[in-house]
Amino acid sequence: MSIFTRHALNPLITPDHLRSSRPDYAVIGAFNAGAIRFGAETLLLVRVAERPLATDAGWIACPYLNDLGEIALFHVRSDDPAYDTRDARFVRHQATGAVYLTSISHLRLARSVDGVHFTVEESPFLKSETGYETFGVEDARITCIDETYYVNYSAVSAHGIATGLIVTRDFRSITRQGIIFPPSNRDVTIFPQQIGGRYVCYHRPMPGEFGSYNLWMATSPDLVRWGDHRLVLQGSAAGWDSGRVGGGAPPIWTEQGWLSIYHAADRQHRYCLGAFLAAHDDPARVIARSRQPIFTPEAPYETSGFFPNVVFTCGVVVTDGLIRMYYGASDDCIALAEAPLSDVLDVLTR
């Protein structure tokens, strides 16, 4: 049940549209972009994944930020029995479980007047700078509160996947706020206004031996210190959302409640999008949700690519009752799909 219509010019941004940030690297992915209206423009913060161009035959090169603040390479033989090298995204040490990514991501700013044709800046807007970001920065979400823009992102390192926060008013200069959720936690979506005198977000802890990947809520006095954690949304025992659920775009205020478009995956790692509605005064209380996905991988650029069968949104823009959803397809490119806000609300059941 895909109620969104794909744009005729999809995909809008692909790796072929971008130059690498370094001459010795190649862009292999441009996806999972945060989205916002800024003045007369639509802005995207695009996750750009790069990997080294030259690697000796039989070796896998894994980039990381070293202690000197430089990008260095960790090399693994592709046939080394000590490592699991079957997944193109990473290598894993069999004994210790240590993971090394085969690419490193940063965020780039893309601008558009019409929301379709984007110009992507060549230099990173945000890149790895700290020991909590040694494997990259990923998957930005942008929330505007009182003309200030809060950008949260996944900070990836050997310590795990944490959530960082930066603040900007002009998308030129930024102020780092540091880590707001420690590992392992990602998919944070911050609400665009305070509720009951506190800031609110959804987040997705990643438990170990116990529990599953579910959506939680937290509140904060200052957007940095978070508490009052409560479980919000769980997946099902089988089907499209049986593997995990997590945040997508920041919540949207509607007259009926707070609308969230979220992602879910089954146990075969097929990613779809769903939606739910939460109470205005208590966003931990779900009052309606989609029982089936509202958007599924169907187009060729969604069913094939770097990591096939994935649609994943980090940002939407709502104008005159129309949702413009920018989404990553197959961890490879950015596409656009549109739907009337009323149509999305109509498929939610209580």
Sequence and secondary structure as in RCSB ss.txt:
>XXXX:A:sequence
MSIFTRHALNPLITPDHLRSSRPDYAVIGAFNAGAIRFGAETLLLVRVAERPLATDAGWIACPYLNDLGEIALFH
VRSDDPAYDTRDARFVRHQATGAVYLTSISHLRLARSVDGVHFTVEESPFLKSETGYETFGVEDARITCIDETYY
VNYSAVSAHGIATGLIVTRDFRSITRQGIIFPPSNRDVTIFPQQIGGRYVCYHRPMPGEFGSYNLWMATSPDLVR
WGDHRLVLQGSAAGWDSGRVGGGAPPIWTEQGWLSIYHAADRQHRYCLGAFLAAHDDPARVIARSRQPIFTPEAP
YETSGFFPNVVFTCGVVVTDGLIRMYYGASDDCIALAEAPLSDVLDVLTR
>XXXX:A:secstr
   SEE TT  SB GGG   SSTTEEEEEEEEEEEEEETTEEEEEEEEEEEES   TTEEEEEEE TTS EEEEE
EETT TTEE  STTEEEETTT  EEESSEEEEEEEEESSSSS EE SS SB   STT TTEEEEEEEEEETTEEE
EEEEEEETTEEEEEEEEESSSSS EEEEEEE SSEEEEEE SS BTTBEEEEEEE  SSSS   EEEEEESSSSS
 EEEEEEE   SSSTTSSEEE  S  EEETTEEEEEEEEE TT  EEEEEEEE SS TTSEEEE SS SB   SH
HHHSSSS SBEEEEEEEEETTEEEEEEEETTTEEEEEEEEHHHHHHT B 
